[in-house]
Amino acid sequence: MCEALSADDNGKQKALLDRRVAMLTKLGQRGYAVSEELGGYRVGQFDTDADSDTDADSGTE
């Protein structure tokens, strides 16, 4: 044991984790899904060079 948390804090954090897992499991069973619209992104345009700037010519150099 690395003793980063006291035994009491460790138990509280495990209980909180269990509650989060239970919540996410129930949401998953209800069919909830995370999704985004692609309209705001530059789909299909990739900057293939190694520098961090964005090229005006879509990285075709």
C-alpha positions, 0 to 999 in steps of 0.5 A, a space after each residue: 500500500 502506498 499510503 497516499 490516502 487514509 483508510 477512511 478517505 480510501 473507502 469514501 473514494 471507492 464508494 464514490 467511484 462505485 456510485 459513478 460506475 452505477 450511474 454510467 451503467 444505468 445511463 448506458 442501459 437507457 440508450 444514451 449516447 454522446 455525439 457531435 455534429 461534424 459541421 464545425 470541423 474541417 473533415 477530410 482536411 489534414 495538415 501532413 507536415 510536422 510543424 504546428 502551423 496550419 497551412 493555407 494549401 491544406 498541407 499538400 507540400 
